[in-house]
Amino acid sequence: MSLSLMTGVRTLMDLLNGWEELEAVDGTPLLHTGHGSSEDRESLIELLARHFPDWPVNDPDPQ
């Protein structure tokens, strides 16, 4: 990610008071804040897996 993108995200999250506790996304190195739907999350994981084929993406643990 570019520094300008990360700075913009920080500014937006500060303005919205949008920082929440992060939770791990099973089978990935990603963290989730609770924003967005499970369909959005799955779509993003599929996109990242296509562009980073060495990245291990596992099925979520059944709980």
Secondary structure, 3 states (H helix, E strand, C coil): CCHHHHHHHHHHHHHHCCCCCCEECCCCCCEECCCCCHHHHHHHHHHHHHHCCCCCCCCCCCC
